[in-house]
Amino acid sequence: MKHEIIDRFRGCLYGQAIGDALGLGTECMTDEDISWKYPNGLQHYNQIYQDRHRKRWEIGDWTDDTDMMLCIADAVNEDKGVNFLNIAKHFKVWAESMPMGIGSHTYKVLTIGDYAEKPFEVSYMAWKMSRYQSAANGGLMRTSVVGLFPRETTACAEKICQLTHYDPRCVGSCVIVSELIHALVYGIEPPTRYKMKDIAKQYDMEICDYIDNAWAKTDVKPLVYYDNFGYTLVTLSVALWAYWHASSFEEGLLAVVNAGGDADTNAAVACAILGAKYGFHAIPKEYVDGLLYKETLDKTIDNLLNICIK
């Protein structure tokens, strides 16, 4: 049983990084863009089209999605536990390093002067200044690691999301994904669609519609709304679609990546779930070995395993 937990634990974080790295290849692309640049679909890192946006990253590198997940993981490894202020400090240091791809809402929050001292207050004020409308997927994109914490999953998912994204739609999205990953990794009965909707109702009723759409659609493409690019509920819906409809890690990865839109984030979340569901052993070797910073990821995972798996 412990071996299986470790396999799913590793699969989750590798899934996040792989989805992020391959999804970069179709990020912001429409169906027409993808058909032109990838006539047979994007399947391998070395196929990634080197336009002005994508050539800023080396082949096999991940983006801000996995960078921020690693900020959480590194803070937990330092403290041998969860310290929200230290996670916020890691976010702040990362933002000050001028990372590529950082979202506009996340950037605004993290670059406010006293963020590191008062992260929750700053995050709330940024949401308030958006007239309570900012519900980007920057909180959801990094939440995979929270699902691996051995306890207090919901409370940690809420607070870590609120460090930058205070909107209840963001918070509810993070709780649903984190609880699903936690159940898959630790061998607990995963939340059903109805249970997910019960969770959603505690945050925002709109989440329920996106859960139902993920369940009902046989194709992922209708879920990728270009008018709502970067919306937390679109990413949640795409990720849940992959969980319910993909029969393998690779099938889900390629379906989400080739659907375009905010593909790196959609695939990072979807493949974190698929990695937790199918395990590290089910991920094709080329996607693992092709990651540019595989050794960094391995070290982080090994340290987390020593804290989370007793």
SEFI-439777 format. One record per residue: residue number from 0; y negated, z negated, x negated of N, C-alpha, C in turn. Coordinates in steps of 0.001 Angstrom, whole numbers, plus 500000, padded with zeros to 6 digits. Layout:
nr n.py n.pz n.px ca.py ca.pz ca.px c.py c.pz c.px
NUM Y Z X Y Z X Y Z X
...
***
This chain:
nr n.py n.pz n.px ca.py ca.pz ca.px c.py c.pz c.px
0 501205 500000 499170 500000 500000 500000 498739 500000 499131
1 498710 499179 498072 497547 499127 497197 497309 500470 496537
2 498393 501142 496138 498265 502466 495523 497605 503449 496488
3 497973 503378 497766 497399 504274 498770 495921 503977 498980
4 495557 502704 498988 494148 502326 499141 493330 502878 497976
5 493848 502723 496769 493140 503218 495586 492992 504741 495647
6 494033 505431 496102 493993 506892 496203 492920 507332 497200
7 492823 506649 498338 491816 507010 499339 490412 506595 498903
8 490323 505479 498210 489056 504988 497661 488478 506038 496698
9 489311 506473 495766 488883 507485 494791 488602 508816 495492
10 489421 509145 496462 489228 510390 497208 487905 510436 497934
11 487477 509303 498453 486205 509235 499168 485034 509595 498265
12 484936 508955 497107 483784 509192 496242 483859 510542 495536
13 485071 510976 495209 485194 512335 494677 484852 513357 495760
14 485270 513086 496987 484942 513984 498088 483443 514137 498251
15 482728 513011 498199 481263 513052 498283 480678 513957 497207
16 481066 513741 495956 480497 514490 494833 480850 515971 494901
17 482077 516279 495291 482526 517671 495372 481795 518413 496489
18 481713 517790 497662 480991 518426 498763 479544 518682 498410
19 478934 517729 497739 477550 517851 497298 477394 519008 496305
20 478263 519048 495300 478152 520053 494231 478408 521465 494734
21 479416 521647 495576 479704 522988 496090 478720 523351 497206
22 478326 522366 498002 477392 522628 499089 476033 523100 498625
23 475657 522738 497399 474408 523235 496827 474357 524763 496871
24 475524 525380 496772 475582 526842 496718 475123 527540 497980
25 475145 526852 499122 474697 527469 500378 473568 526691 501041
26 473076 525646 500384 471991 524850 500957 470806 525742 501323
27 470292 525558 502526 469118 526294 503042 469431 527736 503417
28 470673 528171 503285 470993 529566 503579 471358 529752 505051
29 470964 530892 505593 471392 531307 506923 472731 532036 506815
30 473315 532377 507954 474566 533141 507951 474390 534471 507222
31 473210 535098 507398 472951 536388 506754 472890 536232 505230
32 472232 535153 504778 472169 534882 503333 473565 534718 502746
33 474373 533914 503426 475718 533621 502927 476564 534884 502885
34 476465 535731 503928 477252 536967 503971 476882 537906 502837
35 475599 537921 502481 475133 538798 501405 475535 538263 500037
36 475318 536978 499808 475539 536411 498482 476994 536028 498232
37 477726 535752 499300 479141 535377 499178 479944 536181 500206
38 480197 537447 499951 480873 538301 500946 482223 537747 501403
39 482912 537053 500527 484208 536466 500880 484134 534953 501040
40 482914 534446 501172 482727 533002 501298 482624 532335 499938
41 481897 531238 499882 481802 530444 498649 483023 529540 498555
42 483740 529638 497436 484945 528836 497257 484966 528060 495944
43 484229 528522 494936 484312 527932 493604 482913 527656 493059
44 482804 526646 492220 481508 526305 491630 480891 527488 490891
45 481723 528238 490166 481177 529305 489327 480687 530508 490119
46 480873 530487 491432 480330 531535 492286 478888 531255 492706
47 478406 530031 492498 477122 529627 493067 476007 530553 492611
48 475320 531110 493573 474250 532089 493345 473080 531425 492631
49 472680 532005 491506 471671 531378 490656 470263 531880 490999
50 469779 531481 492177 468407 531809 492533 467468 530730 491998
51 466211 530850 492357 465190 529934 491822 465495 528478 492157
52 466057 528228 493329 466372 526856 493745 467597 526329 493006
53 468680 527079 493047 469967 526581 492560 470086 526528 491045
54 469359 527372 490347 469508 527397 488889 468890 526176 488213
55 468220 525323 488984 467707 524066 488409 468844 523108 488063
56 470001 523287 488702 471176 522468 488411 472184 523289 487613
57 472917 522635 486742 474025 523295 486061 475209 523397 487012
58 476072 524367 486745 477256 524551 487573 478117 523281 487516
59 478491 522781 488682 479327 521585 488757 478546 520287 488830
60 477215 520380 488851 476386 519180 488999 476226 518868 490479
61 476010 517588 490777 475701 517191 492149 474203 516998 492292
62 473746 516713 493503 472315 516615 493763 471933 515161 494073
63 470780 515004 494736 470262 513671 495036 471179 512856 495930
64 472001 513523 496736 472921 512804 497627 473817 511853 496830
65 474470 512410 495820 475390 511615 495017 474648 510741 494011
66 473488 511203 493553 472651 510349 492696 472360 509012 493392
67 471971 509084 494658 471608 507859 495377 472833 507010 495705
68 473959 507657 495974 475194 506902 496158 475523 506118 494893
69 475317 506752 493728 475595 506078 492463 474600 504953 492190
70 473364 505076 492685 472415 503959 492581 472971 502721 493272
71 473532 502916 494451 474136 501794 495187 475320 501241 494404
72 476202 502134 493979 477407 501706 493257 477061 500968 491966
73 476085 501475 491221 475715 500836 489956 475123 499450 490182
74 474324 499300 491233 473763 497987 491541 474859 497005 491927
75 475820 497461 492718 476943 496600 493108 477770 496215 491886
76 477996 497166 490994 478747 496872 489776 478013 495856 488897
77 476706 495957 488823 475921 494992 488040 476052 493579 488606
78 475924 493461 489913 475874 492150 490564 477244 491616 490964
79 478257 492448 490832 479594 492091 491334 479527 491722 492813
80 478649 492410 493506 478431 492160 494920 477204 492925 495385
81 476768 492653 496616 475686 493408 497226 474388 492607 497198
82 473404 493144 496491 472064 492562 496423 471103 493675 496832
83 470546 493583 498030 469736 494673 498564 468506 494963 497702
84 467898 493928 497155 466714 494140 496316 467060 494878 495030
85 468232 494599 494478 468636 495314 493267 468954 496774 493579
86 469549 497032 494737 469781 498423 495146 468443 499146 495267
87 467458 498474 495886 466126 499075 496013 465515 499363 494643
88 465707 498465 493700 465180 498680 492349 465835 499897 491697
89 467119 500050 491906 467813 501229 491371 467263 502506 492004
90 467012 502472 493319 466397 503629 493975 465046 503947 493349
91 464246 502922 493126 462890 503094 492590 462933 503700 491183
92 463772 503164 490323 463897 503683 488957 464341 505137 488987
93 465291 505433 489847 465767 506818 489981 464638 507734 490421
94 463859 507333 491430 462763 508156 491932 461713 508402 490862
95 461491 507406 490009 460486 507539 488949 460939 508454 487824
96 462231 508801 487807 462749 509714 486785 462538 511182 487165
97 461831 511412 488263 461541 512758 488772 462821 513558 489026
98 463700 513048 489882 464959 513744 490166 464719 515019 490964
99 465616 515959 490833 465529 517196 491604 466114 516980 492991
100 465487 517589 493974 466050 517605 495318 465747 516399 496182
101 464970 515447 495702 464705 514254 496481 463990 514626 497785
102 464436 514056 498906 463864 514356 500206 462445 513832 500341
103 461666 514477 501188 460250 514118 501306 460069 512702 501848
104 460857 512319 502846 460722 510961 503392 461124 509920 502342
105 462231 510150 501678 462694 509228 500640 461656 509098 499533
106 461095 510226 499135 460074 510214 498072 458856 509384 498487
107 458406 509588 499714 457240 508839 500201 457493 507339 500154
108 458664 506928 500604 458983 505493 500646 459087 504920 499239
109 459845 505576 498373 460146 505016 497058 458962 505025 496100
110 457973 505853 496381 456834 505923 495461 455652 505062 495911
111 455803 504326 496988 454774 503361 497383 454824 502191 496392
112 453657 501748 495951 453532 500829 494816 454411 499601 494832
113 454448 498857 495950 455189 497595 495968 456556 497734 496624
114 457107 498958 496587 458405 499188 497227 459486 498248 496687
115 459594 498113 495380 460682 497328 494788 460634 495864 495219
116 459432 495348 495489 459287 493947 495890 459480 493769 497398
117 459079 494782 498190 459133 494670 499650 459729 495935 500264
118 460968 496255 499926 461514 497547 500364 461632 497700 501876
119 462041 496648 502572 462218 496767 504009 460880 496925 504725
120 459882 496181 504269 458554 496282 504873 457955 497668 504642
121 458101 498177 503414 457582 499506 503090 458300 500574 503907
122 459613 500467 503992 460401 501434 504753 459990 501441 506224
123 459800 500262 506789 459385 500182 508196 458012 500811 508400
124 457088 500528 507492 455735 501075 507629 455739 502603 507519
125 456585 503142 506648 456678 504597 506521 457198 505211 507816
126 458161 504556 508440 458693 505034 509724 457620 504928 510806
127 456899 503827 510802 455819 503633 511778 454756 504716 511624
128 454413 505047 510380 453392 506066 510133 453865 507455 510559
129 455181 507634 510672 455708 508910 511175 455706 508949 512700
130 455101 507926 513314 455117 507752 514772 456537 507582 515293
131 457344 506933 514467 458729 506591 514815 459590 507841 515051
132 459264 508902 514337 459979 510162 514531 460821 510578 513328
133 460664 509929 512182 461363 510370 510976 462809 509883 510983
134 463727 510828 511161 465157 510477 511198 465936 511441 510311
135 465531 511524 509063 466179 512417 508103 467537 511851 507684
136 468333 512698 507040 469702 512308 506682 469809 511657 505300
137 468668 511244 504725 468694 510645 503388 469395 509305 503311
138 469463 508580 504413 470225 507338 504425 471714 507606 504561
139 472054 508594 505384 473452 508924 505653 474137 509546 504450
140 473408 510339 503680 474011 511117 502595 474640 510241 501514
141 474216 508985 501423 474649 508114 500321 475557 506985 500795
142 475886 506954 502085 476522 505767 502658 478018 505674 502409
143 478629 506705 501839 480085 506687 501638 480550 505435 500912
144 479839 505043 499868 480255 503898 499056 480212 502594 499849
145 479348 502518 500849 479255 501301 501658 480547 501080 502441
146 481178 502163 502863 482451 502049 503563 483568 501487 502710
147 483373 501479 501389 484397 500965 500477 484257 499467 500222
148 483136 498878 500658 482974 497431 500490 484071 496720 501291
149 484652 495667 500767 485796 495041 501449 485448 494303 502731
150 484173 493983 502943 483796 493237 504159 482333 493515 504502
151 481930 493059 505689 480536 493183 506155 480040 494636 506132
152 480914 495543 506565 480564 496967 506496 479344 497310 507335
153 479331 496871 508579 478219 497211 509466 476904 496641 508959
154 476906 495373 508594 475670 494731 508128 475132 495408 506875
155 476018 495744 505950 475582 496399 504707 475092 497819 504980
156 475789 498540 505859 475365 499902 506189 473977 499895 506825
157 473737 498963 507707 472422 498855 508349 471331 498608 507318
158 471529 497584 506506 470480 497169 505570 470230 498210 504481
159 471282 498798 503957 471108 499775 502886 470442 501044 503420
160 470752 501417 504644 470039 502524 505272 468557 502185 505412
161 468271 500978 505908 466892 500576 506174 466057 500403 504905
162 466676 500399 503755 465904 500352 502508 464972 501559 502384
163 465325 502659 503045 464444 503839 503035 464276 504464 504421
164 465282 504345 505274 465286 505027 506574 465467 503983 507687
165 464385 503721 508391 464397 502629 509368 464740 503088 510788
166 464705 504371 511030 464959 504864 512377 466356 504474 512853
167 466509 503995 514090 467832 503576 514570 468854 504698 514611
168 468405 505941 514723 469354 507059 514664 469975 507158 513273
169 469170 506910 512248 469684 506891 510874 470648 505731 510684
170 470241 504563 511171 471060 503358 510993 472396 503520 511721
171 472351 503989 512960 473593 504187 513707 474517 505187 513042
172 473944 506272 512501 474746 507269 511784 475474 506640 510601
173 474736 505826 509838 475329 505193 508653 476427 504217 509037
174 476232 503473 510093 477248 502507 510527 478522 503229 510952
175 478396 504288 511726 479575 505018 512203 480372 505591 511031
176 479689 506255 510101 480390 506858 508959 480985 505786 508051
177 480236 504729 507797 480735 503667 506916 481938 502966 507518
178 481890 502696 508821 483027 502050 509487 484246 502967 509518
179 484027 504258 509704 485139 505210 509696 485784 505259 508321
180 484976 505383 507278 485514 505414 505912 486251 504114 505593
181 485677 502995 505964 486316 501700 505704 487702 501639 506343
182 487790 502073 507593 489075 502042 508292 490091 502968 507628
183 489666 504168 507266 490575 505133 506650 491092 504632 505301
184 490205 504052 504501 490589 503624 503152 491490 502405 503198
185 491166 501447 504039 491894 500179 504042 493044 500118 505050
186 493364 501261 505668 494528 501319 506533 494366 500595 507859
187 493117 500566 508342 492820 499968 509642 492761 501104 510668
188 493009 500791 511939 492924 501815 512984 491515 502398 513009
189 491361 503714 512773 490011 504293 512751 489359 504237 514131
190 488048 504139 514184 487370 504140 515478 487597 505458 516216
191 487926 505369 517493 488071 506559 518319 486690 507119 518661
192 486686 508271 519304 485410 508841 519756 484692 507865 520685
193 485453 507208 521555 484826 506292 522509 484283 505048 521803
194 484995 504590 520793 484507 503448 520016 483242 503831 519256
195 483232 505046 518697 482026 505512 518003 480837 505552 518957
196 481076 505988 520179 479992 506039 521156 479536 504637 521560
197 480459 503702 521605 480066 502305 521862 479152 501790 520751
198 479501 502133 519504 478643 501750 518376 477288 502443 518511
199 477318 503716 518823 476083 504506 518911 475107 503918 519923
200 475619 503454 521044 474765 502940 522118 473969 501715 521687
201 474412 501055 520637 473666 499901 520128 472407 500322 519367
202 472323 501618 519023 471220 502109 518200 470355 503129 518944
203 470975 504203 519442 470226 505231 520155 471219 506088 520941
204 470957 506271 522235 471886 507002 523094 472064 508459 522666
205 471055 509024 522014 471148 510417 521602 472326 510665 520662
206 472717 509644 519923 473835 509797 518982 475099 510223 519721
207 475279 509741 520939 476495 510041 521707 476675 511538 521928
208 475589 512245 522192 475688 513690 522426 476216 514415 521192
209 475790 513988 520027 476211 514633 518785 477675 514302 518457
210 478110 513123 518836 479520 512782 518673 480373 513663 519582
211 479970 513811 520841 480722 514641 521788 480751 516102 521355
212 479636 516613 520826 479604 517994 520352 480585 518209 519207
213 480665 517243 518301 481603 517351 517175 483042 517405 517665
214 483328 516643 518688 484682 516601 519257 485017 517910 519969
215 484055 518476 520686 484321 519592 521578 484343 520952 520900
216 483563 521132 519848 483435 522458 519236 484644 522782 518368
217 485110 524014 518480 486220 524455 517628 485724 525074 516327
218 484428 525402 516270 483815 525997 515086 482648 525112 514672
219 482484 524911 513379 481424 524028 512895 480044 524685 512953
220 479978 526003 512903 478675 526666 512772 477687 526335 513891
221 478119 526240 515155 477142 525897 516202 476519 524517 516033
222 477126 523668 515214 476589 522321 515003 475481 522297 513955
223 475366 523378 513181 474371 523427 512106 473082 524012 512681
224 472247 523137 513201 471007 523567 513844 469923 523774 512788
225 469488 525015 512621 468471 525287 511606 467110 524714 511993
226 466884 524567 513298 465615 523991 513738 465537 522488 513445
227 466672 521869 513218 466730 520436 512912 467293 520202 511517
228 466846 521009 510574 467340 520919 509199 467100 519514 508640
229 468140 518909 508106 468004 517593 507501 468012 516436 508486
230 468320 516706 509763 468347 515659 510789 469628 514851 510657
231 469520 513549 510689 470685 512689 510470 471811 512952 511476
232 471468 513271 512720 472513 513462 513729 473226 514794 513579
233 472560 515792 513017 473244 517047 512705 474293 516806 511621
234 473910 516113 510573 474865 515812 509497 476012 514950 510003
235 475719 513973 510833 476777 513151 511427 477741 514017 512219
236 477207 514906 513037 478041 515752 513878 478938 516668 513057
237 478374 517292 512033 479162 518172 511155 480272 517384 510466
238 479957 516189 509989 480953 515367 509290 482089 514952 510228
239 481739 514562 511439 482780 514175 512399 483607 515378 512821
240 482978 516549 512909 483746 517762 513196 484826 517954 512135
241 484450 517825 510879 485425 518004 509795 486560 516981 509909
242 486208 515751 510219 487210 514687 510358 488208 515016 511464
243 487732 515509 512583 488610 515768 513723 489318 517113 513673
244 488743 518113 513017 489260 519477 513144 489856 520064 511870
245 489512 519558 510702 490036 520135 509457 491423 519578 509165
246 492365 520451 508857 493742 520018 508617 494009 519698 507146
247 493005 519874 506287 493127 519530 504869 491733 519311 504293
248 491678 518693 503139 490400 518499 502464 489730 519842 502199
249 490474 520769 501629 489887 522056 501247 489411 522835 502461
250 490166 522812 503540 489748 523527 504745 488406 523003 505255
251 488281 521689 505308 487035 521095 505767 485881 521374 504821
252 486124 521247 503520 485101 521526 502510 484543 522931 502677
253 485411 523931 502732 484955 525319 502766 484310 525667 504107
254 484801 525087 505187 484191 525352 506491 482761 524835 506530
255 482554 523624 506064 481216 523032 506107 480282 523722 505127
256 480747 523969 503911 479909 524626 502910 479461 526001 503398
257 480373 526764 503968 480051 528130 504371 479348 528218 505717
258 479106 527078 506343 478294 527058 507559 476804 527058 507233
259 476443 526785 505975 475048 526826 505546 474237 525650 506046
260 472921 525877 506216 472037 524786 506607 471856 523800 505466
261 471816 522524 505789 471688 521481 504752 473085 521197 504194
262 473652 522214 503560 475075 522223 503251 475496 521184 502234
263 474645 520880 501250 475057 519891 500253 475205 518512 500892
264 474272 518150 501754 474363 516846 502411 475457 516833 503467
265 475525 517888 504266 476586 517942 505280 477969 517841 504636
266 478162 518564 503541 479466 518555 502876 479717 517252 502130
267 478663 516640 501578 478837 515352 500898 479386 514307 501861
268 478817 514238 503058 479261 513244 504052 480625 513627 504613
269 480777 514894 504989 482053 515334 505560 483200 515130 504578
270 482985 515472 503315 484071 515407 502336 484328 513994 501834
271 483342 513107 501932 483613 511691 501686 484619 511179 502716
272 484414 511566 503973 485344 511174 505040 486709 511827 504821
273 486718 513121 504499 487995 513812 504292 488737 513265 503077
274 488000 512895 502027 488643 512285 500863 489261 510947 501206
275 488583 510192 502066 489141 508907 502520 490352 509122 503422
276 490335 510191 504187 491436 510480 505112 492679 511002 504387
277 492495 511982 503522 493638 512659 502892 493977 512123 501505
278 493037 511451 500847 493299 510866 499541 492947 511786 498387
279 492770 511171 497233 492418 511910 496023 493491 512938 495662
280 494739 512593 495874 495836 513490 495489 495800 514807 496257
281 495115 514837 497410 495068 516039 498245 493895 516953 497902
282 493056 516547 496960 491913 517369 496567 492358 518352 495488
283 492152 519655 495698 492554 520628 494667 491934 520303 493307
284 492737 520435 492262 492363 520015 490919 491093 520721 490413
285 490913 521963 490798 489750 522700 490273 488431 522063 490696
286 488409 521460 491882 487171 520837 492347 486893 519526 491615
287 487948 518838 491246 487812 517599 490473 487384 517914 489042
288 488126 518781 488394 487880 519076 486981 486565 519825 486758
289 486087 520521 487781 484871 521300 487637 483593 520506 487760
290 483686 519240 488139 482486 518408 488231 481927 518158 486839
291 480647 518338 486692 480011 518255 485382 480044 516843 484807
292 479895 515847 485673 479826 514458 485209 481011 513641 485725
293 482182 514242 485616 483411 513600 486075 483636 512250 485402
294 483363 512153 484104 483606 510907 483377 482717 509778 483903
295 481476 510104 484227 480570 509110 484808 481098 508612 486136
296 481560 509532 486961 482096 509164 488268 483345 508303 488125
297 484229 508672 487203 485452 507889 486979 485123 506453 486576
298 484162 506292 485671 483785 504955 485213 483231 504112 486359
299 482372 504716 487166 481804 504002 488307 482886 503590 489289
300 483797 504505 489592 484877 504202 490539 485776 503092 490006
301 486135 503162 488743 487004 502131 488161 486355 500752 488233
302 485060 500681 487941 484360 499397 488027 484307 498882 489467
303 484060 499775 490409 484025 499380 491820 485398 498907 492300
304 486431 499584 491846 487785 499184 492230 488079 497747 491801
305 487607 497393 490612 487835 496029 490117 487115 494974 490954
306 486037 495379 491612 485291 494441 492464 485862 494417 493877
307 486192 495602 494399 486555 495711 495825 488031 495506 496107
308 488889 495870 495179 490336 495801 495417 490922 494695 494565
309 491263 493609 495168 491821 492457 494443 493350 492503 494436
***
